């Protein structure tokens, strides 16, 4: 998994969880088998002790020999201990001299009528399971019978089980490791692809796309990265187009300024009327540059949320009518009709007069600029709570696929016609941001070759503080 640190970490996490589960399961199974063997051995020892006790309590003298034979046959050792600790009977392989497993306190408990069961390790390191029961004559306890059963067979069985568990665990771990490596590589492959793709995008290769189509979080993330690349690519293209437009828009007035300033400086004019004409051109071009700079400055302030607003009751109908009159001459020169109508009672609305005028002028200038024949209709519609400002033209229109992007800064529709109609591509972005700051909303619909309809809605009451909406 060289070079795939994500896959390595993922594999390590999976293997760590599997190892913890495997070890826990192994410990649990070992405990289960140990408890099982211990219970079986205890049951067997208690049953043997019960048989020996019954034989000892029968009072038959032949039973002592039978107890010895039975002890040898069952491979156990028996001790018949009196209350003072003396050995009354011993049989089996265990040394009768070793009586360290007999404790006075436990012996007292047996003579009190209780049974005992415990594990004992002799000085040689051998382990035994010991069961002790009282032997009665009549209603009196006369001795204690200890039955010692070696745990060697049980421990050997447990060792075999542990060996099987260990072998099974090693095989399971090896298989899990192999499967984990495969799964980790499969799961991490799209993450590695996304890592490489994002590095390419960061390096400027904005055409990079991820071919991951899974219906999960990985596929969603891949789609988001692709969308980001598309947005960055569009931003780069529109920024380049914007810079080209700005350069063009600045170059023309600067050329005029330089040329006519040189004419005036060198006195290359014949009459005062000609001099005045050149000064008027210089003044117009200076205003053109100032207008462009103001637009850029205004947009920058709006982006940073630092534009000041002076909210008061404004005669929106008066502002719109004045804007229409300013553009009547331009519209007449192009041979188009500029129509203005008001519907409803034209009441003052809360807003900033200067910013409302910017909105109206930008939309009207756009409509006149991109309309070569026909008409531009301006409508103000007052309702009880809102006022609708609509500009509808019969111009060249906007392609449907470009409508989602027209409010983005620097964006220009159909770059090939930018030189023909002029403009910087800032007008609609400014309108959108100003309308939002004033609590309004903008909606634009258009069809290529048929025209464009721009609608702006504002609240007409002071109490409406949630903004207007379509």
N, C-alpha and C positions, 0 to 999 in steps of 0.2 A: 504494500500500500504506500510505496514511496511517492512523495509529492502530493499525497492525498491526506492532509492532516484532518480534514473533516471526517473522512471515512475512518481514519485511525481512531479519532476520539469517539465516533459513534460506535465502532466495533468494541473499543475498550469499555464503553458504558454498558453495552449489551452483555459483554462477557463478564463484567463485574456483577451485574444483576444475576446472570445465570450461575456464576460461581457461588454467590451468596445463597441462592435458592438451592443449588446442588449440595452445598455443605450443610445447610439447614435440614434438607431432606435426609441426607446421610446420617446426621446426628439423631434425627427423629426415628429413623428406621432402626438404627443401632439400639436406641433406648427401648424401642418396641420389642425387638428380639431379646434383648437382655432381660426385660421385664417378663417376657413370655417364658423364657427358659428358667428364670428364677421362680416364677409361680409354679411351673411344672415340677421343678425339683423340690420345692417346698411341699407341694401336694403329695408327691411320691414319698418324701421323707416322713411326713406326718402320718401317712397311711401305714408305712412300715413301723413307725413308732407305736401306732395304735395296735397293730398285730402283736408286736413284742410285748406291749403292756398287758394285753389280754392274756397272752401266754403266761406271763409272769404272775398275773393275778389269779390264774386258775388253781394254783396250789399243787399241781401235778409235778412230781419230781422228775419225770421224763421230759418235761418241757424245757428244762435248762439245757439239755443236750440238743433238743430241737431248736432252741434259740441260737445256739452256737452254729449249728449246721445252716440254719436259715440265714444267719449273718454272713457266713462265708459264701453262701450261694448268691446272695444279693449284693455282695461286695461292699458291705458296710461294717462299721465297728459299733459295738454296743457296750455301754458301761451302766451297770446297776450300782448306784451310789447311795450309801446310807446317809442319814442326816448329819453324822459327824464327819463325812467326807471320805469314808472308807469305801473301797471297791468290793462289792459283793459278787459281782460277775463281770467278766470282760471277755469279749470275743471280737476278732477281726484283726486287720493288719496294723492298726494304729497301736503304738507303744502304750502299754497300760501305765507306764511310769509317768507319761506326760498327761498331767491333769490340770494344766494351766487354763484350760477352757472352763474349768469349774470355779465359779466365784461364790463366795459365801452368801452375798446378797441375792444372787439369782437362785441359789439352792434353797434359800428361805422362801422365795416366791413359789418354787415348785412344791415345797412341802406345805405351802399355803393353798395348794390346789390349782395352780396356774400352769399353763404350757408355755414353753419358750422356743423361739426359732431365731437363729443368728448364723453369721458366717465367721469362721475361725481360721486363722493362719498359724500353723505350727512353727516351731523354731527352724525347721528345714525349709520353710517357704511354701509348704503345701497348703492348699485351701480346702476347707471342709464346710459343708452345710450341716449344722447341728440342730436337732430337734429334741427337746427334753419334755417328758411327761411324768406325772406322779404315778406310783404303783400303790394301790390300796389293798388292805386286808380288812374285810368287814367295812367299818366306817372310818378306818384310820389309815393315814399315808405312812407307809413303812420305808419307802425308798424312792429314788428318782432314776428314771431310765433315760440315758442319753444315747441317741442314735446319730452316728457320724457318717456322712456320705461325702465322698470326694467330689469336688467340683471340676475335676480335670476334664471329664467328658463334656460337661456343659461349656467350659471355657474353650475346649477345642472346637466345639460346634459354633460357638460365637466367633472364634477366630476365622473359621471357614466362611461364616456369613460376612464378616468384615472384609475378608479377602475378595469375596464375590462383589460386595458393595464397592470396594475400592477399584476393582477392575472395571466394573460397570460405570463408575464415575469417571474414570480416565477415558474410557471409550466414548461416553456421552459428552465429556468435555471436548475431546478431539473433534467429534462430529459437530458439536455446537460451535466450536471455533471455526471450522470450515464453512458452516452455514452462515455464521455471523460475518465472516469475511466477504462472502458473496452478497449477503443482504446489505451490509454496510457500503459496499462498492456500488450496488444498484441504487440505494437510497441517496448516496452522496454524489452520484454522477451529475444529476441536475444542479445540485448546489455548486459543484466545481464549474459546470458550464456557466452558471450565472455569475460566478466570481470572475471568470475569464471575460465574459461579456461586459460586465460593469467596468472592468479595467480598460477594455477597448473603448467603451463609451467615454470614460474619463479621459482617455488619451485623444479624444476627438473623432473616433470612428463611429459617428452617429448613425451610420447605416446598419450597424450590428443589430441582429435580431436573434431571439432565442426560439428554437423549434421545439418547445415543450408544451404539450396540450393535455396534460393530465387534469382530471376534474377534482383537484384537491388544493391544499394551501400552496404546494409547490407550483402548480399550474397557475394559480392566482398571482403568486409573486412573480413568476416569469412574465405573465401578461402585464403586470404593473411596470416591470423593467422595460418591456417593449414599448408601452405607452410613454414612459419617461423618455426613451430614446426618440420616439416620434415627436414629442413636445419639444425636446431640445433641438432636434433637427429643424423643426418649423421655426423655433425661436431664432436659431442661427441664420436661417434663410431670410426671415423677415427683418432681422437686425441688419444683415448685409444689404437688403433692399432698402431699408430705411436710411442707412448711411449713404447709399447711392442717391436716393431721392433728396436727402438733405444737401448733399454736395451739389446736385443739380439745381435745387431751389436756391441755394446760396450763390452758386456760380453766376446765374443769370443776373440778379440784381447787382452783384459786385461788379460784373462786367459793365453794366449800365452806369454804375456810379463812377468807375474808373474812366470810362470813355467820355461821359459828359463833363466830369470834373476836369479832364484834360482839355476838352474843348473850351470850357469857360476860363481855365487858367491861361491858356495860350491865346485867348481872344478870337477863336475861330468861329465867330458868329457875325452876322451882318446887321441885325436889328435888335432892338430891345425886346420885341415880341418873341424873337427866336431865343434870346437869352432867358426870358421868363419861362418859355416852354421847356428848356433844358433844366432849369431849376425845379420846375414842377415834376419832371421825370425823376430827378435826383431825390426829391422829397417823397414821391410815391414808392420808389425802390427802397428808400431808407425805412419807410413805414412797413413795407413788405418784410424786410429783414427783422424789424422789431416785432412784427406779428408772429413770425416763425419762432423767434427766441422766446417770446412771451408764452407761446403754446408749449414749448419744451419745458420752460420753467414751471408753468402751471401744472403740467402733468407730473413733473418730478415732485412738486409739493403735495399733490394729491396722493401719489404713491406712498409718501412718507406720512400722510395724515396730518400735514401741517398747514393746510390751506385754511385761512380764516373765513368764517361765515358771519354775516350780519343779518340775522333773521328779523324780519318785520313784515307787516302787511303790505303786499305788493300788488300793483295794478298789472296783472299778467297780460290782460287783453291789450293794454296800452303798449307794453313792451313788445308784444307780438306784432301789433299794427305798425309800430315804428320800424321794426326789423323788415317787415314786408315792404314798406316804402323805400328803405335803403336799397333793396335789391330789385326794385321795379325797373330801374333803368338798365341794369345788367340783363334782366330777363327779356326786356323789350329789344335790346340789341341782338339777342340770340333768336328772336322771333318766337318766343314762348309766352304763354299767358300765365300770370301769377294771380291766383284767386284766393280771397280770404273771407271766411265766414265765422260767425260766432253763434253758438246754440246755447240757450239757457241764459240765466241772469249772471252777468259778468261781475262777480263780487271779488274783492281783494282776497288774496291767499297768502298764507305765511311762507316766506322764503327770502332769498338773497337776490335783490334786483340785478346785480351785476352778473351773478352766476346763471340766473335764469336767462338773461340776455345772451350769454355765451352759448347756452344750450340751443336757444332758438336760432341764433345766427349760424351756428355750425351746421345744424340740420338743413336750414334754408339754403346756405351756400352749397352744401353737398348736392341738394336736389337740383338747384339751378345748374351747377357745374356739370352734372352727369345727365342732363336732359338736353337733347339737341332739337327736339320738336315736340309740340303738344302743349302740356300745361303742368303747372305745379299748384296743387290745391292745399291750402292751409286751413285747418279747422280747429276752433276752440269750442269744446263742449263742456258746459258746467252742469254738474249734478249736485245733489244735496251734500255729499261728502267729498267729492273728487272733481278734479278738472282734467280733461283729456286734451292734450296738444298733439295734433296729427299733421304730418306733412306727407303728401302723396304725390308722386310724380309719374310721368310717362317716359322715363329715361331708359338707360341701357340695362338696368337691373343688376342683380347679384346672383351668381350661381348658388344653387341650394347647398352644395357641399362646402361653400365658403362662409355661409351664414354663422356657423358656430364660432368662427374666429374673428369676426369683424370688430369686436370690442377690444381685441388685444392691441396693446401698444405696438407700434411699428408696422402693423399688418396693413397690407395693400391688396385689394381685390384685382385680380388679373393684371399682373405686373407689366405686361406688354402694353397696356393702355395708360400706364401711369404718366408717361411723358406727354401724352395727348391732352389729358385733363388736368394735370398738375396736382397740387395738394401734397401733404406730407404723410397722410395715413394716421394723423393724430386726432382728427376731429371727432370721430365716433368714440374713441377711447375716452376723450375728455368728457363728452356728453354722458357716457355711461357712468363714469366716476362722479361727476357733478350731480347727476340725478340721484345716485345712491346716497351721496352726502346730504341731499335735501329731502331724503325720505321718499323719493320717487322711484319709478321703475321704467325701463325702456324695452320696447319690443319692436323688432324689425322683421317684416316679411317682404319677399321680393320674388319676381320671376324674370329671368333674362329676356330682354326684348320687350317687356310689358311695363316695367316700372318697379318702384320700390315704395313701401308704406312704412313710415316711422311713427310710432306712437309712444308718447311719454305721459304718464299719469302721476299727478301729485295730489296730496290731500288738500282740500279747500277749507279745512277747519283747524283751529289751533289745538283742539283736544285730541286729534288723531296723532298719536305718537308712535305707532307701530309701522309707519311708512305705508306707501301705496303698493298695490300689487294687481297683477292681471288675473 
